Amino acid sequence: MSISVKLEAFDGPLDLLLHLIEKNKIDIFDIPIVEITNQYMDIISKMETRDMDMMSDFLMMAAMLLRIKSKMLLPAEVNEEGEPEDPRAELVERLLEYKTFKYASLELKDLQVDASKHLFKEPTIPEEIANFEEEIDVREILGDVTLMKLQKIFRSVMKKQVDKIDPIRSGFGKIQKETVSLGERISYIREYAKIHKRFNFRQLLEEQADKTMVIVSFLGILELMKVGQLKIVQEKIFDDIWISYDDSVQIEETEILENMGGETAPV
C-alpha cells in the first residue's frame, strides 16, 4: 500500500511518521512497524532533493525503522526487572515529544496571527504636558481666611452632625435580646397545668412578658399536645380555648426534648 505525499508538507522524518500514523488511524503506543516502515520507505524512495542534510535525516530514520523491524522478528529482550523490552519504545518517546512541540508551535502561530490583527498606538502626548503639575499658591487661597470665618465653618460642620441625631430615638436605651429556652417554657407550662388543671389559653398568654415569650409558650403548648399531656377544647368558633392537663399521660421532659431533636437552642 502506498500513499502519495509531497515532501514539502513535512518538516522532517518525525513529521512524516506522525502523518502516516494519523493518516492510518494507528495507536501511537502500538505501531505496526512493518506496515509503517514499508510506507515510509516507499515515500522517501520517490523524493527528489539536492539537500543532502535533509535527505540524510530521512535515511537515518529509515535505518532506525529497519533496525526496529528486525528486532521485532527476534525473541524479545528482557530488562533488569525481568520484563520484555519493546524495540519501539524509543521511537514512541521521540514521536510523543515531537507531537507535543508541534501542536504547541501551532498554538503559538495562532496567537501570532491574532496578535497581528491588533494595532497599538504609541503615546503622542508631549512630555512637558504629560508631566505638567499646576502650581498652587497657598497664600492666595488662604489670603482672606480669618478666625471668624474658620469659627463659622466649624459651627456649620458641628450643626450638620447634630442634625443627624434623631431627637426621639436617641433617648431610647440599649435594646438587648432576651434569650428564651423552649425547654424551660415546656417545664413551666407543665407545672402551671398541674396546678390549674383546666385554664384559659388567653389567660396563659397574657401572663407572658413579651412577644417572644408568647411565641415560645405557644410552641411549648403544641409540643405538650403532641405527646398527649395537654388537651385543647373550643366549643364554638372564636370562643375561648380551654386547656386541660391529662394526669394519665406520664412522660418525662427529657423524652419530649428527644422527640424534638434534643435540647433546643435559646430563641
C-alpha positions, 0 to 999 in steps of 0.5 A: 500500500502506498500513499502519495505525499509531497515532501514539502508538507513535512518538516522532517522524518518525525513529521512524516511518521506522525502523518502516516500514523494519523493518516492510518488511524494507528495507536501511537503506543502500538505501531505496526512497524512493518506496515509503517516502515514499508510506507515510509520507505516507499515515500522517501524512495520517490523524493527528489532533493539536492539537500543532502542534510535533509535527505540524510535525516530521512535515511537515518530514520529509515535505518532506525525503522529497519533496525526496529523491524528486525528486532521485532522478528527476534525473541524479545529482550528482557530488562533488569526487572525481568520484563520484555523490552519493546524495540519501539519504545524509543521511537514512541518517546521521540514521536510523543515529544515531537507531537507535543512541540508541534501542536504547541508551535501551532498554538503559538502561530495562532496567537501570532496571527491574532496578535497581528490583527491588533494595532497599538498606538504609541503615546503622542502626548508631549512630555512637558504636558504629560508631566505638567503639575499646576502650581498652587499658591497657598497664600492666595487661597488662604489670603482672606481666611480669618478666625471668624470665618474658620469659627463659622465653618466649624459651627456649620460642620458641628450643626450638620452632625447634630442634625443627624441625631434623631431627637426621639430615638436617641433617648431610647436605651440599649435594646438587648435580646432576651434569650428564651429556652423552649425547654424551660417554657415546656417545664413551666407550662407543665407545672402551671397545668398541674396546678390549674388543671383546666385554664384559659389559653388567653389567660396563659398568654397574657401572663407572658412578658413579651412577644417572644415569650408568647411565641415560645409558650405557644410552641411549648403548648403544641409540643405538650399536645403532641405527646398527649399531656395537654388537651385543647377544647373550643366549643364554638368558633372564636370562643375561648380555648380551654386547656386541660392537663391529662394526669394519665399521660406520664412522660418525662421532659427529657423524652419530649426534648428527644422527640424534638431533636434534643435540647433546643437552642435559646430563641 
